[in-house]
Amino acid sequence: MQHEMRAEYEEGSSGRVAGAPVMIWHMVRGAGTAALCGRELAADAETLPAEEWGAAEETRCHSCDAVYLREVP
């Protein structure tokens, strides 16, 4: 199963704005917009490859973290 990281922005920010501050990173399946924790994320939010999960400077969603670690070998 493929995963990718998708950003959630601070209130009032959007992925359409270059350099918008990322509040927290979530993990989604494939190129979807529904995070593993159930939160619906913006379709235009920044994405990163799943391999960056431990390297992102911003906070990672703890719930997504738990589910993701159970889904990957």
N, C-alpha and C positions, 0 to 999 in steps of 0.2 A: 504494500500500500504506500502510495506517495503522500508526502506531507509538505507543507510550506508554512513559513511564518507569515503572519499578517498583523500589521500595526493597528492599535487602537490609539486614537489621538485624544489630547486634552479637550475638554468641552469648548466648542466653538472653532476647533481646528479641523482641517480637512486634508486628505491626501493629495488634493489638487494643488495645494499650496506648497511650493518647494521649501524644504527645510522645516515643515510643520513639526512641532515637538511631539514625539511618540511618548504616550503615557505608559503603555504596557504592550508587550508582544504576546500574541496568541498563536496557537498552532491550529491549522486547518487541514482537512484531508483534500488531497488533490489541489485544484485551484479554486476551491470553494470559498464562501464567505461566512460560513457557520463554524465558529471555533469549537474545538473539542469540549470546551466547558459549557457550550450552548449559546454563548453570546453571538449575536449577528453583527458582523463587521462590514464596514463600507467596501463596496466593490472597487473603489479607486484607492484604497489604502495601500501603502507601500508593502511589498512582499520581499522576503529573503528566503534562500534555500534552507531546508530543514537542518542542514549541517551547521548553520550559524547559531543554532538554538543556545548553545552554551557560551557563545562569544559576544552576543549583543550586550551593549552597555546598559540599555534600559532594562527595567524589571520584566521578568517573564511571568505569565499567569501560572500560579501554582496548580490550579485544577487542570489546565491544559498540559502542564508538565507531567502530572501523574498519569493521565490517560496516554499521552504520547509515549512515555517510557514503557507502558504495558503493551503498546502496539508495535513497537520496533524491536527487532532482534538484538 
